[in-house]
Amino acid sequence: MKKVQAQVITHYRSKIVDYLRANSNVLSADNQLTIRLAKEFGFCYGVERAIDLAYAARRVFPKEQRILLLGEIIHNPEVNDQLISMEIEPLASRPNPSELEQLKSSDVVIIPAFGTEVATRKQIESIGCTIVDTTCGDVMSVWKRVRQYSRDNVTSIIHGKSWHEETMATSSQATATNGHYLVVLTLEEVDYVCDYLVHGGNSAEFLLRFEGAHSDGFDPDEHFQAIGVANQTTMLRGETEEVQRRLKQAMKIKYGPENINEHFRFFDTICGATQDRQDALQTLLEIPMDLLIVVGGYNSSNTSHLAEMGEAKLPTYFIKNAAKMISREQIIHYDQHQNREVESRDWLSASPQTIGITAGASCPNNLIEDAIKRLFELKNLSVYDFIPRD
C-alpha cells in the first residue's frame, strides 16, 4: 500500500495546492488576481481509499489477469481514464446478461466507492469472480439502517437521485430484505408525499408520479404505515433535514404526536466529508469575491451541490477541467438546469479580481492546480512568479 500511495501521489498531488494550504488558502498576485481556496475541498478519505484499492489490485494480481471496474470508481473522468490506462477495463455499472456472460471466474471485479446493487453483486459472485470492494463506509452505514427498516416493516423514504449509483445500491438493500422504498429528490415531491400521507389520494397517479423511483409492488395506501428517512450521502444537509421535518410533521398529523415513534424514524446519513466541503464553501462565500470556479465531474452529486450553493450567491462556473477556460472571453461550463455544457462570454475581466475555487470530494488536487495556473495565464501572469517552484 505504501508503493500504491506513492504512485497515487505522483498522479494527483499538487505542490501549488499544498502551498496555498500552508498559506491560509490565499494567493495574491500584485493586486491583479487573488485566488481563494475553500478550506476543505477535493479527495475525501473514502475516495482516496477506493483509488488506492484499485491501484493495489493492479499491482497484486498478475498482469495477464483481467481486472474490470463496475461503472466508474468515482465521478471524475480524469481518474477513471487513468485507471483505463492501467489496463483496468470498464464494465457497465448494471451489466446486462450478454456482458455477464463474458465474465470468467478468473476475472477480478472492482466495486466502486458508491457500491453496487445487491443483485449485481450476487450475479458476479455466482460466476466466481474475485471481488475488490471499495464501497465507502458511510454508504454501507446507510445500507445497514435501510436493511433494519425493512426487517422492522418500515418503508424507506430515500432523499436522493433515483438514477444515481449510490441510491440504486441503497434501494436494493431495502428490497433484498423484502422491504419497500420510495426515492424523493425535491421538496416539491416531499410535499406531494406529505399531502398523500395526510389526505390520501389516487394511488395510480402517485405511482405514475414516482415511476422508476419506488420498489416493485409498492402501494402508498399500504406501505406508508411506518416510514424511515434515509438519504444519498452527498445531498445538502439542510435540504435533507427539511425533508425529514416535513415528513415527520405529516406523520404526526396522521397518527398523533404521541404515536410518532411507532410510525417515523430518521438518522443522519450525510457524509462527513461532504458536509465539511459544504460548510467550507459557505464560509468562503461570506467573503466578497467576483466569481467562483467549481471543479469536478458533471455527474458528481456532491460537486453539483457545491455549484448550486455558489450559484445562489455569485457568478459560478462548474467545469470538469482547466481546458474549459478557453480565453478571457469564453468559458465552457456545465449548466445543471439544462443538463449540458453551455458557453459564457466575457466572464473574466482584465481588471483586478478575487476568484474563489472549490472542488468536490472526487476531484484530485492536480486538476485544481491546473485551474489556478490557467487563471493566472488568462491574466497574463505566471503563478510561479508568486510561489516557489519547489
Helices and strands as residue ranges (DSSP letters): H 2-12, H 15-21, E 26-29, E 33-37, H 45-60, E 67-70, H 77-85, E 88-91, H 97-101, E 108-111, H 118-127, E 130-133, H 137-151, E 155-159, H 165-176, E 181-184, H 187-199, H 203-209, E 227-231, H 237-255, G 257-259, H 260-263, E 264-266, H 272-284, E 291-295, H 301-311, E 316-319, G 322-324, E 330-335, E 340-345, E 353-359, H 365-378, G 383-385
